[in-house]
Amino acid sequence: MINRQRAAIVLGMHDAIVSLTGLIAGLYFASVETNIIVISCVISSISASLSMGAANYLATRTTGRRGAFGAAVHTFLAYMITCVLLILPFFVITNRATAVCAVFAMAVLIIWGFNAVFYRNNHFWRHFSEMLGICAIVSVAAFLIGESANRLFGI
């Protein structure tokens, strides 16, 4: 059971990190005001966490496994908690550039914290490096896609 819970948490946490850091970076580089960044992140966090929880519920039910509701709750909570932690720097740091840097530092800390809890003495650095690397690669790819779209459409 703990492996399913861990998988549900990773699903919510990882998607929240990639999605929200991408949204924050995109809005920041588009020179959007801080309050618009925060409002956009709150709206996105709530809708995406509900969507991810529902998707994990349906995915679990489709496989015929038990515990679909628990998987949905774990995914939803992991997504929401991660989003709250990622948005937090905008409430305590007034400088936008510093707040954005703090968001990325917070993302690394979240990944570190997850791995510290679940992989204390069991290949911690391997799991941490893998998760951080995958998050970084996906985030960079998302940024490059956004930048390409910006150049292509001239927005």
N, C-alpha and C positions, 0 to 999 in steps of 0.2 A: 504494500500500500504506500509506503514512504516513497518509492520510486515514482509512482504516479503523481503523488503530491509534488515531488521535486520537479517532475516534467511540467506540470501545470504552472508551477511558479516560474520556471525558466521561460516558458512560453510567454507569460504575461510580462515578466520583467524585461526580457530581451526585446520584445516588440515595443514596449514602452520606451526603452532607451533609444532604440534606433529611430522610431517614429517621432518622438518628442524632441530629441536633439536635432534631428533633421528639420523639423518645423521651426525650432528656435533659431537655428543657424540661418535658415532661409529668410525668416522674417528680420533677423538682425542685419543680414547683408543687404536686404531690401530697404534698410533704414527706417523700419517701422518703429513707432514709439513703444516704449516699454509697456505701457498699459494695454496696448493692442496685442503685444506679444503674450502678456499674461492672460488676457481674456481669451485669445485664440487657443492657448495651451489648456486652459480650464475646460473650454467647450470640447476640444479634441480629446482630452483625457477622459472625460465622462463618457462621451459617445464611443470612443475606441475601447475603453475597458468593458463596457456593456457588450459591445460587439465581440470582443475576444472571449469573454466569459460564455456568451451564447454559442459561439463557434466551437469552443472546446466541449461544451455540453453536447452539442450535436455530433461532433466527431467521436466522442466517447460512446454515445448511444448507438451510433452507426456501427461501431465495432462489436457491439453486444456486450461490452464490459460493464461491470457494475461501477458505481461511484461517479456517474456523470455529473450529478449536482455538486458533489465535492470538488471535482475537477474544475467545474465552472466557477465556483466560489474562489478557489485558490488562484486561478488565472485572473479573475476580476480584481481580487485584493492585491495580488502582486503588481498588476498593471497600475492600479490606483495609487498604491503606496509609492511605487517608483516615480510616477508622475508628480505626486506631491513633493517628493524629495528633489526632483529636477526643477520644479517651478520655484521652490523655496528661495534660491539665491536672489531672485528678483524682488523679494519682499525685504531682504536684509542688506542688499548692496545697491547703492544708488547709481553707480557708474555702470552703464549698459555693457561695455566691453568687459569689465571685470566680472559682471554677473554672468555673461555668456561663458567666460573661462571657468567660472565656478560651477556652471552647469556640467561642463565636460569633466571637471574634477569630481563632481558628485557622481557622475555616471561610472567613473573608474572605481570610486569608493563603494558604490552599490554592488558592482561586480565582485570586488574584493570581499565585501561583507557576506554576500551570498556564498561564495566559495569557502570563506572562513568558517561559516556555520555548517555547511554540508560536507566539506572535504577537509576537515581540520588537519588530520595527519595522513590523509589518504591522497597523495599526489596533488596537494593544494596548488602548487605553482603550475603544474601541467594544465589543470582544469581552469585556473584563473587566466593563464596566457591564452588558452584556446578560446574562451568566452570573450575576452577582451579583443583578441585578434579578429574574431568573427564580427563582433559589433563594429569594430573600426573599419573593416573592409566593407561591410554593408553600408555604413554611414558615409564613407568616402564615395562609394558607388552612387548612393542616392544624391549626394551633393553634386557629383559630376553629371548625373542625368539632369538635375535641376539647372545646373549651369549651362548645359548643352541646349536644353529647352529654352532657356532665357536668350541665348544667342540666336537660336533658330527662329524664334518668334519675335525677337527684338523687344522683349518686355523689360 
